[in-house]
């Protein structure tokens, strides 16, 4: 199983960390501790996805309001994207 270099516990993730995680491109570490470098294809796909990642990073962490705030904001953002498409 491959882990992202900055992967943390999503329940304790801060709002600022969500934006940092959405915009950073970094290597991955496998179970043996070996670092897998980023390929050109992974970098290209990351940069194409950054706007979407940043938009959805505006969803607050689940610890606010017992997860209901995150649910409502996520549902609203999905509705807005659906309307635009």
N, C-alpha and C positions, 0 to 999 in steps of 0.2 A: 504494500500500500504506500502511495506517495503522499507526502504532506507538503503543503505550501510553507515556505520559509517563515511567513508571518502568521500562520494559522494559530488562533487562540480559541478559548472557550467563548462561543458566540453569545452565551447568556451573560457573561461578564464583560463583553466588548463595549468600550466607550463609543460615544457617537463620533468623536474625532478619529478614533482608530478605524472606524468604518470607512471614512473618507481616505485615510492613509492606505488602507488595505485595497480600496477600489482603484487607486491610482498607481500603486507601486507594482513594478514588474521585477520579480526576483526569482532566484533559483529555487528548486525544490530539493528536499532531502528525503531519500528513501529510507526504508527500515534499517538498512545496514549503516546509515550515517553518511553515505556517499552523496555528494552534491551533484545534481543534474543541472547543467547549464541551460540557459534559455536558448531555444532555437530561433531562427529568423521567422519561421511560421508562427510560433507562439508569440513572439514580439509583435508581429503584424496584427494578429487576432486580438491581442491585448489592447493595442492602440485603437483599433476599430470599435472595441467594446467599452472603452473608458467613458464616453458620454452616458451610456446606459447604466454603467456601474455607479457613476456619480449621482445620477438622478435617483436611483433606488437606494443609495446610501443615505438619502434624506429621511428614510424610514427610521424612527427612533428605536433604540435598543429595546428588547423585550422586557427588561426590568421595569420600565415605566408603565404604570397602570396595570400591572399584572399581564402585560402582553396585549391588552385591548387597544391601546393607543397605536402600537405597531400594526395590529391587524387592520384598524380603520384606515390608517394612512396608506398602508400597502394596498388595500382594496380601492381606495380613491385613486392612487397612482395607476393601478392596473386599469381602472375605468377610464382615466384620462388617456392613457396610451391606446386603449381599445377605440375610444372615440376618435382620436387623431388618425389612426390607421383606417 
